[in-house]
Amino acid sequence: MARASIASSLRRVLSRSGGPCPRAAAPAPAPAAATVHSRSVTYMPRPGDGAPRGVTLIPGDGIGPLVTASVEEIMSAMHAPVYFEKYDVHGDMKRVPEEVIESIRKNKVCLKGGLKTPVGGGVSSLNVQLRKDLDLYASLVNCFNLPGLPTRHENVDIVVIRENTEGEYSGLEHEVVPGVVESLKVMTKFCSERIAQYAFEYAYLNNRKKVTAVHKANIMKLADGLFLESCREVAKKYPGIAYSEIIVDNCCMQLVSKPEQFDVMVTPNLYGNLIANTAAGIAGGTGVMPGGNVGADHAIFEQGASAGNVGHEKLVEQKRANPVAVLLSSAMMLRHLQFPSFADRLETAVKRVILEGKYRTKDLGGDSTTQEITNAVVQALD
């Protein structure tokens, strides 16, 4: 009798706890691995690391204010530990105002929309000025396939690292005599070595397997020859990373035919601009490629490849600019600030919206507005 009572009580306890009763049907199979949620330790902060960080914000021209406003709204929805110091800067200004430079020096980080550089007329590029004044010597653009976004090539995951302060962008031009203009390309051992070092260091820290140097040393034997010499010297320090070289014109052909062969690419200034835009076009367009400019002390994050639609008036009027590139650049910024969890949440939400395909701007085959994309990303946040 007592044995029967114990068995009855045990059955009641197991029933309340959701466990199987003795001699009952076989237990249900364990949930699939995909449904098991685990949290790994990815970042151990130091005391005070959670304090909000100031970020200089330059909305810029054209679509810039639209896409940076999207970032502000999503950061607020995430309660991200950043606050923005906003400045009104436009590409037709003669110089970046000194208070903006001082803000970036203080905060050490800036988020920027596109600044339109007028063609001709003697107006210098404010983008180039920022890079030189802050010594942002490395430009990084990550070109990769986004799940759910069909492209001509698969398995594209290219990082283009471009020297940002010299080469053809040195700005040393003059008219020798009427009708004859001389433009100087300046290459130095110092700048070539540090960009090569940055490329190999990036590859090493991000588990990349190969670095390819892009050049035209068959014609520019001294200038690009110096660049290659520097890359080769640095490559010897990283025996675990494969190193190769490719002439820039062949590189362009290889990019559009077999882009999956490239991993990290290191380039002088002008070539990097061309290569990054080509790679971006292959992987989904400039509207989805993140990027940044970094130096020893400061960093500016912005749309990775050239913002060709920065002055697209119809996009501005209809408020249909694609904010994805700047949102992904903001995730890069959050990692740079050592807020990896917030970076992961933002990047995951953006990729989820792209994968679902319900909300896409015109450049991605849809008809959504910037605000609709923003709302969708906010809803997709974990």
Phi, psi and omega in degrees: 000313179298321181297321180293322180295318180298316180297321179296317180296319181297319179297321180295316180298313180297323180295318180292327183274359179084002181277164181285149175275157177303141180059018177279181179299160181301142182296153179295148179297153179298147180301151180299154183301330184294338183265355180276122181259121178230151180240123180258157179280110182252341186203125178253104184287155171275156177305130179093353181294342180276358179296138180302140181253138176283138178230125175287130182242123175243099180301323175083208186255168172056240182282352184309309179299328179294310187284328177286330174295326176298317178299314181302316182295318182288322176299320179294318180296327179281347189057041180294144183280057176223152171225150189254138169253106190266137179228142181269104181231138180228152187295341181271003175288153179289325179212158171289127180306143185299327181293333177288315177301317181295323178297317179293321178298322181289311184281333181073355181221141179221143171246131190226136166278180182289141173247118184282125178262117178300143179276124180071192176079002176078008179273121181281158181283127176290332176298315179295322179299316180299317181297320182284316182297325183259002181052051176275081194279347182241123171258134180234126175234126179257115181250116185211156176288133174262126179305131180096348180253105184291136177223168182292329182241145176252168178059035175269124176207082188246136173246118179260119179247118191240134173294135197246358192235350182222218183069216180292346181269013180294339178075022180262089181231146175201157178268114183293306172220163179308126179090359178231116182245137177247127179238124187263135173258117183254126176233133179236153177298318182301308183290325179293320180292318184288329178286325175296317178299318180296318181297314180290324177295318177300313180300316181297315184284341182247019176055040175269149191258344189211141173237129179244125177269128181257133188205177171221045185289347176290339178249307179269075192293325181278308185294301181286336174297321177295320178299313180295319178302318179294317180297319181295320180295317180291323182302328181297337181279349184234071184296340180278356181245125179293144181233136177216168180229147179211138178289141192300322181291320174295324179301316180298318178295316180295324180300316184277349179255316181221068184294337183294348179284345184262149179237269173259134179239131178244134190218155165293177193300299186295315181301321182297324177298315181291315182295318182296319179292322177295313180297322179296318179298325179291323189267000177141352177109161183293340182287352181234005185259119180278161178193176179195168177234128187225146173229193182294329187238340187224161178213141174237126180252139183198176174308134190295304180268166186307133181279078182296339181260017183300328181254020182287098188296324181295319177299321180292314181298318182275351180056049182240027179289147181275117181269000190301314182301316181288328176294316178292326175295325177293326175295319174301319180297318180296323176293320178300325179278002181066043171241066189295327181294318178293323178297316180296318180298315181294312182297318180297319180295317179297314181294327178294319178296318178297316182297317181293326173077005182285324181240115178214144177280173188301322181294343178253014176092010179245199181218024185281156174272167177300320181293324178295320176296317179301312179300319181295321179293319178300317179294331183275354180295136176287000000 
